[in-house]
Amino acid sequence: MSAPEHLDSDPPTTVDVLQRIKPGCEAAFEAVLAELIQAAMACEGHLGVNVFRPSDPDHPEYRIVFKFDRISRLKQWEASPIRQRLLNRARQFTEGTGQYAMLTGLETWFTLPHRPGLPAPPRYKMMVVSWITIYVLINLINVILVPLIGPLPALLRTLVVTLVVVAVMTYVAMPRMTKLFKGWLYPARRL
């Protein structure tokens, strides 16, 4: 199987977990969470984890985002005895079962920070918002960045431009665009 075919059948994945903690159990939960993160970091294919602690009293959930280079490696992690043991310990500090979502494509750009368990918007809506954002970014980059890197060889210029576009899309533009267009992306849902 070639590498592109393998990526199609076993793509990189992001897991969003939204979990409410029992009042007064935050420190105990944080201790178990730290162990869980350490164990995940030792797992093959683990690319990182982000923890978003509650900042809004209307949404007091923790959001934990794990990234793996392949779904198969995520599945190995999920089946591991250490993960099962740590999750069992964490359950005594949590309310309910929480929300879990596995994201493997563009939908990772369309996750609302306070509601990661929502199903992804329709693909055509994700395409339209992505296109608008990329259109604006490319035009800004052509005006601001390209004149600065003009003397570089074409391949290096393309490398820099694509790196900037992907980084800005992932960390700056798409979180803001998702919030801006949330009424259209997620209609008839109370957010």
MOHUDA-V422848 format. One line per field, one symbol per residue. ss: DSSP state (H for helix, E for strand, - for the rest). psi: psi as a letter, one per 30 degrees, with the letter a starting at -180 (. if undefined). A space follows every 50 residues. Layout:
ss=???
psi=???
//
This chain:
ss=--HHHHHHH---EEEEEEEEE----HHHHHHHHHHHHHHHH----EEEEE EE---E--E-EEEEEEEE--HHHHHHHHH-HHHHHHHHHHH--EEEEEEE EEE--HHHHH-E--E-------HHHHHHHHHHHHHHHHHHHHHH-HHHH- ---HHHHHHHHHHHHHHHHHHHHHHHHHHH-HHHH------
psi=kleeeeeefilllkkkkjkkkkkfgeeeeeeeeeeeeeeeffkkfkflkk kjlkfjffiglkkkjkklfkeeeeeeeefkeeeeeeeeefffglkafakk kkkgbffffhkkeghffklllkeeeeeeeeeeeeeeeeeeeeeeeeeege flleeeeeeeeeeeeeeeeefdeeeeeeeegeeeeilgkj.
//
